[in-house]
Each structure stands twice: as structure tokens, then as C-alpha cells.
Amino acid sequence: MLVVTEALSAASLGAAGSLVTRPEIMARALLAGGTEAQRGYWLPRLASGEALCAISITEPDHGSDVANLKLRATRRDGGWVLDGAKTWCTCAGRADVILVVARTRPDPALGHRGLSLFIVGKPRFAGHEFEHAGPGGGRLTARAIPTIGYRGMHSFDLFFEEFFVPDAALVGGPEGEGRGFYLTMAGLAGGRVQTSARANGVMQAALDAALRYAQSRRVFGQPIAAYPLTQARLARIAAWLTASRQFSYAVARQMDEGGGEMEASLVKLFACRAAEWVTRDAMQVHGGLGYAEETAASRYFVDARVLSIFEGAEETLALKVIARELIAKA
């Protein structure tokens, strides 16, 4: 997964990243707690690419604080009614299915124990907004969020209004009620190590672009690649990329053996911050042209900025995952 993600991300972070992360999260949730019918129907479709999926966790007032999500799922005859708002739902327009975290038990004291997961099917929509009338009643409306980078993959605000989903949509069936938090977490570690590969791909693309430009751009009678300052900058880029790539592969091997969950957060934090530094240096090699939208270097820079935010903001990973586990083991 990491090797493929890195290669694709070097060409387009938007096209490569979320198309891998989203089915990773949904598939692991289904493997951890889905019914046989849910696994049998969705896993082959996710694996083949027949079904594109989106993951809807974040809400306007609750990002990393998953335990306090508010979107309501109210019990009705034959199913549930979803009401509330979600945000930053990547690929929601093109997706055939959205995995939605909702609160099925309204008592706020229950925290994460009151959350459940729902599979919401929908048609594919092109463009920056859509409206979908639910077959069982209610509607889902959405609009894309304008962003400075990562423009090849739109993230949406979602609004569920009395949107009915059948009992079969509850992941895990009746036994799955209240397990939404745990099932969501099952896929996040894989998404985080995969995001480190996204960062590596962007860094590789930035290094390649900087090398090409440094050899073709002539200043004071010689290529800028001949100047020691440029050479030192290129060497620094290569060092950060190499360290990040090998770190990612090491964590991936741990995860293949059933461990590495904390390390997935650690390498995500490291690689994504490294991508910000590397793409800045690559842009600097280009000088003024690096600031122009016509060059790929400018895209790498603005695209890399999102990496430290999504799939777990670096502050949340540091405080709630990495430091907590390091202290517990001390």
C-alpha cells in the first residue's frame, strides 16, 4: 500500500491519497465489526474500486474530539433517521457510499460509547455541490469547501435532514450499536501510515522538480546546481526524504505483524512535517518562479500543508496518542 501510494502521490496528491485511505478505513471497520452480509457486499466492491467511499466523522464543532460528536441517529420503525451536520468529508460527491459516525444514544455522559457507524448509499455527483433525496425519506445536501491546495480531491460540508437509513445500514447490526468509535479507530492507524507515504510521494516530486530546475536555470554564467548553497539544499531535501521513507517502511512492517499503532501516528507526524520543510526548500530553489502557480513546485508546497492537519492533526497525535503511550510505557 505504501509503495503504490507514494508513486501515485508523486503525480497527484489529490488523486492518489484519499482514494486509498477511505476504503482502508471502511474495510477495516467492516472487518472489525461488520455483519457477514455487510462484509460480503461491500468488501469486494471496495477492493475492486467498483464502489468509491467517503468517511464522515468530523463535525463543525468537533474535529479530533471524536467522542463528543453530535450528529443524531434516532430510532424509527425499520431503521434510523440521521439529523445534523458534518464537515471535511473528502470525496463525498463522487462516492457511492458514505460511512457516517452518528450518536445513537443521546446521553452526553456516554461519550464515545454512544456512537454508532452507518453505511449510507448514494448516487455519484459531479461538481461542487449536490442534493440527494433519501429513498426512505429526508435529504442530504452538500457543498465543497474551497481550499488553498489539495484541489484535486474536494472535501464537503454535509447536512442530513431527517435522512432515513434502514436497519441494515447499522454496521454490525444491533450488536454494533454503541461501537462506532472503536470501529472507526480500527482503520485510522492504517490511514495514518498511508498518509506518511503520501508525504513521501510529494517530497519525491518536489526533489525531482528542484533537481531539474537547478540544472537548467543559469545565473551568473552557470547552473544554480553548481553553487554550494543549492547543493546543500538539495542534499538536505534528499536526507529528509530518505529518513521519512525508511521510517514509513519500518512502521508498515510492524503493522503487517499486528503492531505499530502508536508508531503509525509518530511517522505520520514526522513525515507530514518533513513534507512542509522539503516542499518549501524545493520552492526556494525555483526562486520567484516557485511562487508562480504555473510551476509544480508551488502546488507541492500548498498541497503538503494539509498533510499535518488531516488524518489526525499533529497536535492531537502528539498529545492523545504518542505522548500518552510513551508515558504509559515509561
N, C-alpha and C positions, 0 to 999 in steps of 0.2 A: 504493500500500500504506500509506504513512504517513497520508494523509488519511483513509482508511477506518478504520485502526487508532485514530487519535486520536478520531474520532467515536464509535466503539464503546466505547473505554476510558473516555470521559466518562460513559457509562451504567453500565458494569461492567468493571473491570479484569480480573476473573477470567474472564468470558465472552469477552472480546474478545482478550486478549493471546495466550495460548498457542495458541488455535485458528488463529492466523495464523503464529506463529513456528515451530511444529513442522513443518507442511508446507513452509514455506520452507526449513528445514534439510534435510529429507529430499529434497525436489525438487532442490535444488542438488547434493546428494551424488550423486543418480542421474544428473543431467545431466553432472556432472564425471567419473563413472566407472562408472555402471551399465551393464549389458548392454542390448541392444536390447529383449530380452524384458521385463526389469525396468522399463525406461522405458515401454514400450508398455502394460504392465499397470497400473502404479502411478500414473504422472503424470496421466492423465485422471481417475482416481478421486480423487486428492488435490486436483486443481484444481476438481472439481465438488462436493467435500465428501461424496461417497459414502463415502469411506474417511477416518476420523479417525486420526491417527497420534500417537505419542509418541516421544520421543527419550531413550534410556537411555545416558548417558555416566558420570555421577557415581557413585562408589563410597563406601562408608563411610569409607575411609581416604584416598581420592583424589578431590578435587573439581576444582580448577583444574589440578592436576598430571596432565593427561590422559595424558602419555607413560608414566606408571607404573601404569596401570590393570591390575588383576589378574584380572578375570573370565575364566575359561579357556574356550577353544573347542578341543576335542580331536577330531582327525580320526577318523572312523569310516567304514565302508563306506556309500557313498551320501550322506554328509553330515558333520555336526559335532555334538558334544554340548557344550552350554553348562552350566557349573557355576560358581556364585558368587553374590555379592550386588551389587545396585545400589541406589541411593537417589535421592531427589528426581526421580523420573520422573513428570513432570506429565502428567495426562490418561491415565495407564496403564490405568485401569479402563474408561473409555469407548472407548478407542482400539481400532481394528480391527487395527492393525499397530504394532509397536514396532521402531524402528531401534536396534540394540544394538551398542555397541563392545565387542569382546572380544579377548583375547590368543590368537592362533593360533600364535605362536612363543614358547615358554616361556622362552627365554634372556633374563634381565632386562637383559643388556648391550645388547640390541637396542632397548630403549626404545620410542619411538613406531613404529619400523619393524616391530615385532612385533604390531601391532594391525590388526584387520580389522573390517569392518562386516557385520552380518547383519540381514536382514529377517525379523522374527518375527511371523507372523499369529496372531490370537487372536479369540475372541468378545468382544462388548461385555459389560461387567459394570456394574451399578449398585451404589451403596453404597460403603462404606469398606474393603472387603477382598474378595479373590477368590482362587480356586484354579482353575488350568487344567491339565488333563491333556493333554500333547502327543500329537498323533496318531501320532507316531513313537516315543513313549516319554518318560518323565520328566515333571516337572511344574514349573509356575510358580506360586508363591504370592506374594501381595502384600497390603499393608495401607497405608492412608492415614496420612500424618503430620499430627497436629494442629498447626495454626499460629495465630498471633495475628491474622493478616489473610489476604487473598487466599483467602478460604474458598469462593469460587465455583468454584475450579479446584483439585482435590485433587492433591497430589504423593504418590507411593507409594514405599515400600521394596519392592524386588523380590528374590525368591530363586529362582534357577534350580537345579534338582536333576536332573542327568542329562537335561537337556531337549534332545531331538534336533531338529535342523533339517536339511532336505535341502541338497544342493549348490547348488540354485537359489537358496537364501537368501543366499549369499555375494555381497555387492554387487560387481559387476564380474567374477564368475566366478573361475576360477583366477588370472587376471591381477590380480584385486582383492585377493588375499591380501597382507597387509602394508601396504596403502594406506589402512587405516581412519582413521588420524589425519588424513591430507591430505584425504580425502573429507569428514570431519566438519567440518574447518576451512572448507571451501568454503561452507558455509551459515551459519557463525556471524556473519560480518560483517553479512549481511542481517538476522539475528536481533537484532543489537545496535542497528542504526539503527532497526529496527522497535520496539525497546524504548524508544528515546527518544520515539517517538510515543505509546507507552503512557503515559509520564510526562507528556507534554503534555496528553493527554486527562484524566488525573487532575487536573492543575493547572487546566485549564479548568473542570472540575466544581467544584473547590474554590473558585475565584474566583466562579463563579456563585452558589454557596451562600452565600459570605461577603457578596456584594452584596445578595442577597435578605434575609438576616438583618439586616444593618446598616441597611437601610431600614425594616424592620418592628419592630425592637427599640427601645423607647424607654426612656431613662434620664435622670433629672433633667429631664423635660419635653420632650425632643426625641429624634429617632432618633440612634442612635450613629453613623450615617453623617455626621452634622453635625459631629462632633468631629474636629479636625485630626489627632489621633493615629490614628484609624480611617482617615481619608482617606490618610494617609501609608502605612499598612499595605497598603491596597488598591492604591495606586499601585505599591508595591514588588512585590506579587504579580503585577500586570499586566506589570511590567518583566521579571521573571524568566521569565514565560510567553512573552512576545513574543520575547525573546532566544533561548530554548530552541527555540521553534517554527521561527524563521527559520534557526537553526543546523542543525536537523534537515533542513529542506528543502534547504539548500545541500549537505549531505553526500549526501542522496538523489540530487541531480542529478549529483554526482561519481560515485556508484556506477552510475547509469544510463549513464555514459560509460565505465565499466570501471575506475574507480579508487576512491579513498575508503575503503580497508580500515582504515587506521590512524585516519582521521577518524571512522569508524563507532564505534570504541572510545572516541574522545575525546568525541563527542557523547553517547554512552551514559553515560559517567561524569558529564558536566556536567548533562544533563537529569534523570538519576535523583537526583542530589544536590539539584538545584534543587527537585524534587518534594517532597523531605522538608522543605525550608525553607518552601515555599509552603503545603503542607497543614498544617504547624504554625501558620503565621500565620492561615490560614483558620479553624482550630480556635480560635485565640486570640480572633478576632473574635466567636465564639459564646460566649465566657466559659465558665461552668460547664456550660452545655448542650452545648458542643462535646465535653465529656468523656463525655457520655452516649451509650450505644450506639444510642439511638433516633434520633440525628441522623446524617445522611450525612457530616458533617464528621469524625466520629470514624472512620468507615470509610475515608475518603480518607487519613487520617493513617496508620492501621495498614497499609493496602494499599500506600501509597507506600514504606514501609520496605523491602519486599522488592526493590524495583527496583534498588537499589545492590548487591544480592547475586547475583541470578540473571542468567543470560545473560552471565556474566563478572563476578566481584566487582571492585569498583572498584580495589582494591589490585593485583590481577593485571593488569588492563588498564593501570594506570599503570606497573607495573614491567616487564611482559613484552611489551607491545605498544607503548604510546605513547612512553614514555621511550626504549626500545630503538631505535625508528625515528627519533626526533628526534636522538639521539646519532649514529646511523649517517649521517644526512644532514648533520650539522654540519661 
